[in-house]
Amino acid sequence: MNDLIYEAVVTTVSPTGTPHVAPMGVRYVQGDVVLMPFKPSTTLDNIVATGHAVLNLLTDVRVLAGCVTGRKQWPVLPAEQVPGVRLRSALRHVELQLVGQQPDAERPVLRLRPVHDATHAPFIGMNRAQAAVLEGAVLVSRLRFLPSDKIDSEMQYLQIAIDKTAGPDEREAWGWLQQAIAQHRQGRAA
């Protein structure tokens, strides 16, 4: 059976206060949030160093697509009860404290406990284009591992949802993903 994983954006800060924004799959276990970042990882380093993170729940898929295409600067606001920041575009954010970690050579397991939870805007649902951008962002994050024909066939299928349901934000994010694929291929060909 597969783990139930939710896509979110985790914000952390370095010990000197530099913000870092990263999309990440999260698991919920007995009220805690479990993260399994790959090594090396700025998110991992920041959480271990500071003991805190902020989970951002949002529908602005530009953040997800932006992070995997090198656009990691997003408007943030200070967290309320932990040292850190939250995304301004978050519909909801959950401030987290590290309560346990399991070492692993590739993917350490971090268990974080919610210490503050705030809702900033209602969740009105997701459209198919948002889901397509999310899936496209996952593909782009794996360009080094996946064969070109798989990427092409998946992106072609996801394009249907973009064509039928995307608004300006989703179209912008989709363009970033397409550009990243083209740049990756140009770099490989060189």
N, C-alpha and C positions, 0 to 999 in steps of 0.2 A: 504494500500500500504506500502511496506517495504521501509525503508530508503536506499539510495544508499550509501554503505559503502565500502571504499577502505582499503586494508591491507597495512600497512606501518610499519616503525620502528621509534619510537620517542626517541630521546636522550635528556636528561636533565642533569643538574648538580645541586648538592646541594649548599647551600650558601657557603660551604667551598671548592667547586670546584670538588667534587667527581662525576665522570660521572655515569650515569644510562642509560641502554639500555632496551627498552621494545617494543615488537610488540603491535600494537594497531590499531583498526579500526578507520578510520577518515572519516569525512564528510566535504564536501566543500559547504559553504553557502555564496553566494554573495561575492566571492573572499576571504573569510576567511576560516580558518581551525577550525572545531569544534571537540573537544575531549570530551569523556564521560568516564573517568577512574572510575573503581569501587573503593570504599573505603574499606579498607585502600590501599593507593597507593603511592609508592615512586615518581612516575611520577607526580601525583597530588600535593604532598607536594613540590616537587622541582619547579614546574611551579608557584604555588602560592607564594612561597618564593622568587623566582628570577624574575618572570614575563616573562620568556623566555623558548623556547624549539626549537628543530631542528627536522624537518620532513625529514626522510631518505627514498628515493625510491630506491629499489634495486631488483635484481633477485637472489641474493645469499641467498637461502632459509635456508642455515645452520644457519644464524643469527636468523631466526624465530624459527626453531626447537631447536636451542641451548638455546635460552632464556626460552622456556617453559620446558626445561629439565635441567635447572640449569647452563647452560654455558652462562654467561652474560658478560664475558670479551671479547670485540671485539676491534680490532684496530680502533682508532679514531684519528681525526685531529681537530685542533681548528676551531671553527666557525669563520666567517669573520667579522660579524657585531653585533653579540649578545654574551653575555657570555655563552659559551657552547661548545659542540663538535659535530662533524658529524662523521658518520661511514666512514672509508676509502673505504669500498666496495660499498658505495652509488653511483648509477648512476647519481643521482640528489639529492640535498638537498635544503630545504627551511627553512630559519631561521625565527622564529616566535616570536611575542611579544603579551603577554596577553592583550586583550582589553575588556574582559567582562567575568563574571562568574555568573552562576546561581546555588545557593546552592541546594543540594539534599542529603538526608540521605544516599542514596546508590550510586548514580552516578551523581556527579555534572557536569554541562555543562560548558566547558571552550571554549571561543571563542578567537582565536589567529589570528593576522594579519601578513601576510608575509612582511618581511622587507628586505629580500635578497634571491635570488633564483639563484642557479648555477648548471649547467649540467657538469658532469665529464666524462661520457662515453655514447655512444649511446645505446638506448634500442633496442635490436635485436629481442625481442619477448620472450615469455615464452614457455617452453615445458610442456607436460602433467605431467611429474615427478615433476616439480616445483610446479604445482598446487596441486598435490597429497600430497606433503610434507606440503604445506600450510594447506590443509584440515586436514591432520594428526596432525599437531601442534594444530589446534583448538580442535580436539578431546582430545589430551593429556591435554590441558589446562582445560578440563571439566571432567577429570577422576572421580572426586569425585561426579559428578552429574549424569552421564550417566550410564545406565545398561551395563554390560559386553558384552552381546550379540549384542548390537548396535555398540559398539566399535569394536568388532570382525568382524561384517559384513561389516562395513564401511572400516576398515583397509584392509580387504581381497579384497574389490573392488578396493581400491586405489593402492594396490599392483600390479595390472595389469599395471597401468601407470608407476610404478617404473620399473617393469620388461622390459617394451617395450622401455622406453625413457630416463631413468636416466643415468646421467654421474656420475663421482666419487663424486662430491659434494652432489648431491641429494641422492646417496646411503649412504653416511656418515650420512647425516641428518636423513634419514629414519631409519637407525640403532639406532640412539639416541632415536627416538620416540618409536621404538619397545622395546628398553631397558627400557624406562620410564614406559611403560605399564606393562612390566613384573615385574619391581620393585614395582609398585603400587599394583599389585596383591599379590606379596609376602608379602608386608607390611600388607595388609588386612587380609591375611590368618594367619599371626602370632598372 
